[in-house]
Amino acid sequence: MRDNVTHRHIQYRWWVMALSFIICHLTPLTFVTTRQIKRACLLSLLQMLSFSHAVAQEFGMRWLYCQQAEETQQVWFKKSFHMNEPAAKAVLSIASEGRYIVYVNGYNISSDLFFSNPRGTIGVRDYDITHYLDEGTNTIAVWYSPNYQSRRQLYATVIGEWQSGGRLYLSSEEGWLCRPANARTLPDGTEVIDGPAYLSDWKDYDWKEDSFLLSDWKPAEKATDQDPVVITFCRPDDASCRMQHILKRAKVSEQGRTLTYDFGQPVEGWVRVTLRGMKKGEVVEVNGLRYVCRGGSDDQACRRFTTSTAGIARILLPAGRSRSNITRVEAISITNIQ
């Protein structure tokens, strides 16, 4: 990420946004001689939006937040909408003051493990989601993790064009639902993941899907009276957090209920532990992660939005459990952590 952005680049980004707004919102079809010209202009602007970045003050962004979530709770957001025809182009613009993962119709739209922000700013990323969308009902879902108390939890709009030539636009203000997730991000950079809270009453439903039970979901609130903040327009790969490699071979030592796995090299990232035969509610601690087992089938204890020094994994098992309950321990190296 570049620290210094020229005034010309700033102007370029905002001129692109202004021209896009004029074409999509203000220009009647009669002003443009043909529908093909208007389509070409719009798609060209969308392409420029996807590959430019600059720094500017936020302008006209409508932030959403989950009122029922506590300060440390992670949040699930989602928005379902109906499409009567295929989209010719659809670009999702998304931002958050925390870390987040984005799904469209259940699919992660990026190879990133999660998105984080360039230091001291909020990053806005544009993604072409055209090929993730279908005729009928579609769902955009976001898993959000707080960095600190903030009401700038989510900004997300979709702009594009239908195959018939009409304008496609989904506002960040309307139709978003939210609820606290089954995990927390604590101030010391650790996480608590509650397996039973995720599965106890929800059976096989997937929260990212439209069919997921909605009884505990509430409309997302609109944030007001926010102080100005620096917004960075990013390329999709800026400040990305991606898996670099996975280490599986380690020396193992035991002391009481604590097992230590030494992978022989320094790694910053995740430790992923696969467990078998655990009971619902049993707690396993892995390098600061507190994982509450769901029981039944295999459990997998792994952070989602935070990292630790993973070259050495220390695992604290509940009473009555032993190394035989661990089927796999892996150290996952993650790059570009902000």
Disulfide bonds with the S-S distance in Angstrom:
none
